[in-house]
Amino acid sequence: MASSEPLSEFIEQCRIEVDHSLSAVLPEESNVSPRLLEAMRYSVFNGGKRIRPILAYAACHALGGSITQASPAACAVELIHAYSLVHDDLPAMDDDDLRRGKPTCHRAYDEATAILVGDTLQSLAFEVLGNARLCPESELTDGVRLQLVTALSQASGLTGMAGGQAMDQCATGSVLNQQQLELMHSHKTGALIRASVRMGALCASAVIEDELKSLDHYARAIGLAFQVRDDILDVVADTQTLGKNQGADIALDKPTYVSLMGLDQARAYAEELHHTAISALSGFDHTADYLRQIADYIVRRSY
């Protein structure tokens, strides 16, 4: 698909591709625990935007690769993201009742099942990267698969998403400065977004270190912009549009970019991050246009 085609068409192609891969790795039935499998599928196929898989596909495309090459990366990052949301919604964490307009996993099933869903989705993500029989349309070398496992594990653990979530839990009720807030969100939200871009790039047939560095600068900026926009939407959007409870961060007394900067300044900061992201792609030609358009979408989305 040429980059001249609309982003909406590329997004739809990516969603079809990753959903096909996810359907293949999540079986229709289980002799071990049908209820667990049902809850896993409920949590994965619940209307997510698929931003992280789309970024993986777009990064692969930017380096001249076929998007099917990036399917293991796209599938794995979405499984990790889905697991993180299931655990994030638990009563011990944010205690949310709604996710994407539907009851959260622990409300639709129960807390024990939700914990097991997260555990199982996490292990499945790494099986997708290591098992060549899953996503067979993608032909990746063992060396690339190892790099993907390393990138995703680092982005998911202590130095990434889980560490950021722990910081978030400790920060509830606290007042953070901008540097502290960015440190937290660069881990909690940004690490997996950066990994999505890096992993997609690694799936392309040829990638050099300078390109990876530029893509990482891009991904870091849009990762922060994504969180700033989330904080703005928590204030200005309604529950129906968001698909989750509006004002949830305020109710939990969590530090946000809006509480720190005010609404207008947060909007201005999102635009600044958008400019940084676009500038990071200056060395890429039109094949990176989808990445540029995704940056536009992230700072202007309504949910």
Contacts in CASP RR format, 6 or more apart in sequence:
PFRMAT RR
TARGET T0000
AUTHOR 0000-0000-0000
METHOD contacts of the structure
MODEL  1
MASSEPLSEFIEQCRIEVDHSLSAVLPEESNVSPRLLEAMRYSVFNGGKR
IRPILAYAACHALGGSITQASPAACAVELIHAYSLVHDDLPAMDDDDLRR
GKPTCHRAYDEATAILVGDTLQSLAFEVLGNARLCPESELTDGVRLQLVT
ALSQASGLTGMAGGQAMDQCATGSVLNQQQLELMHSHKTGALIRASVRMG
ALCASAVIEDELKSLDHYARAIGLAFQVRDDILDVVADTQTLGKNQGADI
ALDKPTYVSLMGLDQARAYAEELHHTAISALSGFDHTADYLRQIADYIVR
RSY
1 9 0 8 1.000
1 10 0 8 1.000
1 13 0 8 1.000
1 61 0 8 1.000
1 67 0 8 1.000
3 61 0 8 1.000
3 286 0 8 1.000
3 287 0 8 1.000
3 288 0 8 1.000
3 289 0 8 1.000
3 290 0 8 1.000
4 286 0 8 1.000
4 289 0 8 1.000
7 290 0 8 1.000
7 293 0 8 1.000
7 294 0 8 1.000
7 297 0 8 1.000
10 54 0 8 1.000
10 57 0 8 1.000
10 58 0 8 1.000
10 290 0 8 1.000
11 50 0 8 1.000
11 54 0 8 1.000
13 67 0 8 1.000
14 50 0 8 1.000
14 53 0 8 1.000
14 54 0 8 1.000
14 57 0 8 1.000
14 58 0 8 1.000
14 67 0 8 1.000
14 74 0 8 1.000
15 50 0 8 1.000
15 53 0 8 1.000
15 54 0 8 1.000
17 53 0 8 1.000
17 57 0 8 1.000
17 67 0 8 1.000
17 68 0 8 1.000
17 71 0 8 1.000
17 74 0 8 1.000
18 50 0 8 1.000
18 53 0 8 1.000
18 54 0 8 1.000
18 57 0 8 1.000
18 71 0 8 1.000
18 74 0 8 1.000
18 75 0 8 1.000
18 78 0 8 1.000
19 45 0 8 1.000
19 50 0 8 1.000
21 71 0 8 1.000
21 72 0 8 1.000
21 74 0 8 1.000
21 75 0 8 1.000
21 128 0 8 1.000
21 134 0 8 1.000
21 135 0 8 1.000
22 44 0 8 1.000
22 45 0 8 1.000
22 75 0 8 1.000
22 78 0 8 1.000
22 79 0 8 1.000
24 134 0 8 1.000
24 135 0 8 1.000
25 75 0 8 1.000
25 124 0 8 1.000
25 127 0 8 1.000
25 128 0 8 1.000
25 134 0 8 1.000
25 135 0 8 1.000
26 37 0 8 1.000
26 40 0 8 1.000
26 41 0 8 1.000
26 44 0 8 1.000
26 124 0 8 1.000
27 37 0 8 1.000
29 37 0 8 1.000
30 36 0 8 1.000
30 37 0 8 1.000
35 109 0 8 1.000
35 113 0 8 1.000
36 113 0 8 1.000
36 116 0 8 1.000
36 117 0 8 1.000
36 120 0 8 1.000
39 105 0 8 1.000
39 108 0 8 1.000
39 109 0 8 1.000
39 113 0 8 1.000
39 114 0 8 1.000
39 116 0 8 1.000
39 117 0 8 1.000
40 117 0 8 1.000
40 120 0 8 1.000
40 121 0 8 1.000
42 105 0 8 1.000
42 108 0 8 1.000
42 109 0 8 1.000
43 82 0 8 1.000
43 83 0 8 1.000
43 85 0 8 1.000
43 86 0 8 1.000
43 105 0 8 1.000
43 117 0 8 1.000
43 118 0 8 1.000
43 121 0 8 1.000
44 78 0 8 1.000
44 79 0 8 1.000
44 82 0 8 1.000
44 121 0 8 1.000
46 99 0 8 1.000
46 100 0 8 1.000
46 102 0 8 1.000
47 100 0 8 1.000
48 100 0 8 1.000
50 78 0 8 1.000
51 193 0 8 1.000
51 226 0 8 1.000
51 294 0 8 1.000
51 298 0 8 1.000
52 74 0 8 1.000
52 77 0 8 1.000
52 78 0 8 1.000
52 81 0 8 1.000
52 192 0 8 1.000
52 193 0 8 1.000
52 196 0 8 1.000
53 74 0 8 1.000
53 75 0 8 1.000
53 77 0 8 1.000
53 78 0 8 1.000
53 196 0 8 1.000
54 74 0 8 1.000
54 294 0 8 1.000
55 193 0 8 1.000
55 196 0 8 1.000
55 197 0 8 1.000
55 200 0 8 1.000
55 219 0 8 1.000
55 291 0 8 1.000
55 294 0 8 1.000
56 70 0 8 1.000
56 73 0 8 1.000
56 74 0 8 1.000
56 77 0 8 1.000
56 196 0 8 1.000
56 197 0 8 1.000
56 199 0 8 1.000
56 200 0 8 1.000
56 203 0 8 1.000
57 67 0 8 1.000
57 70 0 8 1.000
57 74 0 8 1.000
57 200 0 8 1.000
58 288 0 8 1.000
58 290 0 8 1.000
58 291 0 8 1.000
58 294 0 8 1.000
59 70 0 8 1.000
59 196 0 8 1.000
59 197 0 8 1.000
59 198 0 8 1.000
59 199 0 8 1.000
59 200 0 8 1.000
59 201 0 8 1.000
59 204 0 8 1.000
59 215 0 8 1.000
59 291 0 8 1.000
60 66 0 8 1.000
60 67 0 8 1.000
60 69 0 8 1.000
60 70 0 8 1.000
60 73 0 8 1.000
60 200 0 8 1.000
60 201 0 8 1.000
60 203 0 8 1.000
60 204 0 8 1.000
61 67 0 8 1.000
61 287 0 8 1.000
61 290 0 8 1.000
62 201 0 8 1.000
62 204 0 8 1.000
62 215 0 8 1.000
62 281 0 8 1.000
62 284 0 8 1.000
62 287 0 8 1.000
62 288 0 8 1.000
62 290 0 8 1.000
62 291 0 8 1.000
63 201 0 8 1.000
63 204 0 8 1.000
63 205 0 8 1.000
63 206 0 8 1.000
63 207 0 8 1.000
63 211 0 8 1.000
63 287 0 8 1.000
64 204 0 8 1.000
64 205 0 8 1.000
64 287 0 8 1.000
65 203 0 8 1.000
65 204 0 8 1.000
65 205 0 8 1.000
68 137 0 8 1.000
68 138 0 8 1.000
69 138 0 8 1.000
69 139 0 8 1.000
69 140 0 8 1.000
69 203 0 8 1.000
69 204 0 8 1.000
69 205 0 8 1.000
70 138 0 8 1.000
70 199 0 8 1.000
70 200 0 8 1.000
70 203 0 8 1.000
70 204 0 8 1.000
71 135 0 8 1.000
71 137 0 8 1.000
71 138 0 8 1.000
72 128 0 8 1.000
72 129 0 8 1.000
72 130 0 8 1.000
72 134 0 8 1.000
72 135 0 8 1.000
72 138 0 8 1.000
72 140 0 8 1.000
72 145 0 8 1.000
72 148 0 8 1.000
72 203 0 8 1.000
73 129 0 8 1.000
73 148 0 8 1.000
73 196 0 8 1.000
73 199 0 8 1.000
73 200 0 8 1.000
73 202 0 8 1.000
73 203 0 8 1.000
74 196 0 8 1.000
74 200 0 8 1.000
75 125 0 8 1.000
75 128 0 8 1.000
75 134 0 8 1.000
75 135 0 8 1.000
76 125 0 8 1.000
76 126 0 8 1.000
76 128 0 8 1.000
76 129 0 8 1.000
76 148 0 8 1.000
76 152 0 8 1.000
76 199 0 8 1.000
77 125 0 8 1.000
77 152 0 8 1.000
77 192 0 8 1.000
77 195 0 8 1.000
77 196 0 8 1.000
77 199 0 8 1.000
79 121 0 8 1.000
79 122 0 8 1.000
79 124 0 8 1.000
79 125 0 8 1.000
79 128 0 8 1.000
80 121 0 8 1.000
80 122 0 8 1.000
80 125 0 8 1.000
80 152 0 8 1.000
80 155 0 8 1.000
80 156 0 8 1.000
80 161 0 8 1.000
80 192 0 8 1.000
81 192 0 8 1.000
82 118 0 8 1.000
82 121 0 8 1.000
83 117 0 8 1.000
83 118 0 8 1.000
83 119 0 8 1.000
83 121 0 8 1.000
83 122 0 8 1.000
83 125 0 8 1.000
84 156 0 8 1.000
84 161 0 8 1.000
84 165 0 8 1.000
84 192 0 8 1.000
85 99 0 8 1.000
86 104 0 8 1.000
86 105 0 8 1.000
86 106 0 8 1.000
86 114 0 8 1.000
86 117 0 8 1.000
86 118 0 8 1.000
86 121 0 8 1.000
87 93 0 8 1.000
87 114 0 8 1.000
87 115 0 8 1.000
87 118 0 8 1.000
88 94 0 8 1.000
88 96 0 8 1.000
88 165 0 8 1.000
89 95 0 8 1.000
89 96 0 8 1.000
89 99 0 8 1.000
89 104 0 8 1.000
89 105 0 8 1.000
89 106 0 8 1.000
89 114 0 8 1.000
90 106 0 8 1.000
90 111 0 8 1.000
90 114 0 8 1.000
90 115 0 8 1.000
91 106 0 8 1.000
91 111 0 8 1.000
93 165 0 8 1.000
93 169 0 8 1.000
94 248 0 8 1.000
94 252 0 8 1.000
96 104 0 8 1.000
96 244 0 8 1.000
96 245 0 8 1.000
96 248 0 8 1.000
97 103 0 8 1.000
97 104 0 8 1.000
97 107 0 8 1.000
97 245 0 8 1.000
98 104 0 8 1.000
98 239 0 8 1.000
98 243 0 8 1.000
98 244 0 8 1.000
98 245 0 8 1.000
99 105 0 8 1.000
99 243 0 8 1.000
99 244 0 8 1.000
100 243 0 8 1.000
100 244 0 8 1.000
101 240 0 8 1.000
101 243 0 8 1.000
101 244 0 8 1.000
102 108 0 8 1.000
104 114 0 8 1.000
105 113 0 8 1.000
105 114 0 8 1.000
105 117 0 8 1.000
106 113 0 8 1.000
106 114 0 8 1.000
109 117 0 8 1.000
122 156 0 8 1.000
125 152 0 8 1.000
126 149 0 8 1.000
126 152 0 8 1.000
126 153 0 8 1.000
127 134 0 8 1.000
128 134 0 8 1.000
128 135 0 8 1.000
129 145 0 8 1.000
129 148 0 8 1.000
129 149 0 8 1.000
129 152 0 8 1.000
130 145 0 8 1.000
130 149 0 8 1.000
132 140 0 8 1.000
132 145 0 8 1.000
138 203 0 8 1.000
140 148 0 8 1.000
140 203 0 8 1.000
144 202 0 8 1.000
144 203 0 8 1.000
147 202 0 8 1.000
148 199 0 8 1.000
148 202 0 8 1.000
148 203 0 8 1.000
151 195 0 8 1.000
151 198 0 8 1.000
151 199 0 8 1.000
151 202 0 8 1.000
152 195 0 8 1.000
152 199 0 8 1.000
154 160 0 8 1.000
154 191 0 8 1.000
154 195 0 8 1.000
155 161 0 8 1.000
155 191 0 8 1.000
155 192 0 8 1.000
155 194 0 8 1.000
155 195 0 8 1.000
156 162 0 8 1.000
156 191 0 8 1.000
156 192 0 8 1.000
156 195 0 8 1.000
157 163 0 8 1.000
159 187 0 8 1.000
159 191 0 8 1.000
160 187 0 8 1.000
160 188 0 8 1.000
160 191 0 8 1.000
160 192 0 8 1.000
161 187 0 8 1.000
161 188 0 8 1.000
161 189 0 8 1.000
161 191 0 8 1.000
161 192 0 8 1.000
163 187 0 8 1.000
163 188 0 8 1.000
164 184 0 8 1.000
164 185 0 8 1.000
164 187 0 8 1.000
164 188 0 8 1.000
164 191 0 8 1.000
165 188 0 8 1.000
167 183 0 8 1.000
167 184 0 8 1.000
167 187 0 8 1.000
167 188 0 8 1.000
168 184 0 8 1.000
168 188 0 8 1.000
168 254 0 8 1.000
171 180 0 8 1.000
171 184 0 8 1.000
171 254 0 8 1.000
171 255 0 8 1.000
172 252 0 8 1.000
172 253 0 8 1.000
172 254 0 8 1.000
173 253 0 8 1.000
173 254 0 8 1.000
173 255 0 8 1.000
174 255 0 8 1.000
175 255 0 8 1.000
176 184 0 8 1.000
176 255 0 8 1.000
176 260 0 8 1.000
177 260 0 8 1.000
178 260 0 8 1.000
178 261 0 8 1.000
181 255 0 8 1.000
181 256 0 8 1.000
181 257 0 8 1.000
181 260 0 8 1.000
182 224 0 8 1.000
185 223 0 8 1.000
185 224 0 8 1.000
185 227 0 8 1.000
186 220 0 8 1.000
186 223 0 8 1.000
186 224 0 8 1.000
188 227 0 8 1.000
189 223 0 8 1.000
189 226 0 8 1.000
189 227 0 8 1.000
189 230 0 8 1.000
190 219 0 8 1.000
190 220 0 8 1.000
190 223 0 8 1.000
190 224 0 8 1.000
190 226 0 8 1.000
190 227 0 8 1.000
193 219 0 8 1.000
193 222 0 8 1.000
193 223 0 8 1.000
193 226 0 8 1.000
194 216 0 8 1.000
194 219 0 8 1.000
194 220 0 8 1.000
194 223 0 8 1.000
196 219 0 8 1.000
197 215 0 8 1.000
197 216 0 8 1.000
197 218 0 8 1.000
197 219 0 8 1.000
197 291 0 8 1.000
198 212 0 8 1.000
198 215 0 8 1.000
198 216 0 8 1.000
198 219 0 8 1.000
201 207 0 8 1.000
201 211 0 8 1.000
201 212 0 8 1.000
201 215 0 8 1.000
202 212 0 8 1.000
211 284 0 8 1.000
214 280 0 8 1.000
214 281 0 8 1.000
214 283 0 8 1.000
214 284 0 8 1.000
215 280 0 8 1.000
215 281 0 8 1.000
215 291 0 8 1.000
217 276 0 8 1.000
217 277 0 8 1.000
217 280 0 8 1.000
218 277 0 8 1.000
218 280 0 8 1.000
218 281 0 8 1.000
218 291 0 8 1.000
218 295 0 8 1.000
221 273 0 8 1.000
221 274 0 8 1.000
221 276 0 8 1.000
221 277 0 8 1.000
221 280 0 8 1.000
221 295 0 8 1.000
222 273 0 8 1.000
222 274 0 8 1.000
222 277 0 8 1.000
222 294 0 8 1.000
222 295 0 8 1.000
222 298 0 8 1.000
223 273 0 8 1.000
223 298 0 8 1.000
224 273 0 8 1.000
225 270 0 8 1.000
225 273 0 8 1.000
225 274 0 8 1.000
225 277 0 8 1.000
225 295 0 8 1.000
225 298 0 8 1.000
225 299 0 8 1.000
226 298 0 8 1.000
227 257 0 8 1.000
228 257 0 8 1.000
228 266 0 8 1.000
228 269 0 8 1.000
228 270 0 8 1.000
228 273 0 8 1.000
228 299 0 8 1.000
229 270 0 8 1.000
229 298 0 8 1.000
229 299 0 8 1.000
229 301 0 8 1.000
231 249 0 8 1.000
231 256 0 8 1.000
231 257 0 8 1.000
231 258 0 8 1.000
231 259 0 8 1.000
231 266 0 8 1.000
232 257 0 8 1.000
232 258 0 8 1.000
232 263 0 8 1.000
232 266 0 8 1.000
232 267 0 8 1.000
232 270 0 8 1.000
233 242 0 8 1.000
233 301 0 8 1.000
233 302 0 8 1.000
233 303 0 8 1.000
234 242 0 8 1.000
234 246 0 8 1.000
234 247 0 8 1.000
234 248 0 8 1.000
234 249 0 8 1.000
234 250 0 8 1.000
234 256 0 8 1.000
234 258 0 8 1.000
235 247 0 8 1.000
235 250 0 8 1.000
235 258 0 8 1.000
235 263 0 8 1.000
236 263 0 8 1.000
237 246 0 8 1.000
237 302 0 8 1.000
237 303 0 8 1.000
238 246 0 8 1.000
239 245 0 8 1.000
239 246 0 8 1.000
241 302 0 8 1.000
241 303 0 8 1.000
242 303 0 8 1.000
243 303 0 8 1.000
245 251 0 8 1.000
249 256 0 8 1.000
250 256 0 8 1.000
250 259 0 8 1.000
257 266 0 8 1.000
257 269 0 8 1.000
258 266 0 8 1.000
260 266 0 8 1.000
261 269 0 8 1.000
270 299 0 8 1.000
271 299 0 8 1.000
273 299 0 8 1.000
274 295 0 8 1.000
274 296 0 8 1.000
274 298 0 8 1.000
274 299 0 8 1.000
277 295 0 8 1.000
278 292 0 8 1.000
278 295 0 8 1.000
281 288 0 8 1.000
281 291 0 8 1.000
281 292 0 8 1.000
284 291 0 8 1.000
END
